[in-house]
């Protein structure tokens, strides 16, 4: 079983940037062969999938609201996935999680991102 730990969140002003990390441990073969994804859950809303990246990183997909502002990447040698978030807006405030695209792993604690002046 793979365990994931998200980090890198914090308080940032509108227009700012953050880089989130998702570190995997356990069955790393599983991490390296799965399409991975970032999700977020804003207060009072359901968790949503933001972006996904194929096993070797060749294919990425984003929801419209983050396209052009967020960049998903992975380093399988480090068993880590990243989310570079630029031009952050208050509506990006949420707890951010990582998992496979089909949610195979147990959810981590997430990392909180707050965008506020």
Secondary structure by P-SEA (a helix, b strand, c coil): cbbbbbcccccccccbbbbbbbbbccaaaaaaacccbbbbbcccccccccccccccccbbbbcccccccbbbbbcccccbbbbbbcccccccbbbbbbcccccccccccbbbbbbcc
